[in-house]
Amino acid sequence: MASLLTSPSTKQYLASSSLFQHCNQSRCGYKTTNLSFSSSSSISLPQPQQGFANAPTLTAVGRSPRHSSSFLEAPEAVRHLVGSLNRTEGLRFAVVVARFNEIVTRRLLEGAIETFTRYSVKEEDIDVVWVPGSFEVGVVAEKLGKSGNYNAVLCIGAVIRGDTTHYDAVANSAASGVLSAGLNSGVPCIFGVLTCEDMDQALNRAGGKAGNKGAEAALTAIEMASLFEHHLK
């Protein structure tokens, strides 16, 4: 690199280059000094002026100072619609429960019922429907959603991995079935189906050290039912 900068041809090219001549007349707000070459072949590089004389001053969020609020702040006119866990009066729920792995699903159901009643949902406003397994949950959930009798449908099941690929087929079908049920019925259908590697994992999530996923799914059902009933009718 040193030999390249000190060669006469390089000095001649840089000194006569129209690119550096143009920089002296640039509109971008930079002022450059002429290039000079001393006997030690040092180059005096262009130095920018302090600031831009004609450039607008921007704030950290990209707005000029005349704007008093950041564009990250939502205007006061924007409404935020959120479901409530406290406005449960008159809400009705269906719970679809798979009998397969009942030692797990019954505990999930108990957690869900306890949560509903804790948040003032009346027992007479909760219907429980049992189905053979998690594969059948989706079609029943859609039927219940389309009935118009419920504000949300909670789907409970437990799929535990075995020695074959049957686990993947059932788990994927259960998830897509519950999703389709909600989309087709227009009623929130909440996915409360456990998909676990073994029975220990499932029991830990059905009231064990990992909590009760049935109770968590019930909270989701209450919030979604409230959102639809009070804001999205």
Disulfide bonds with the S-S distance in Angstrom:
none
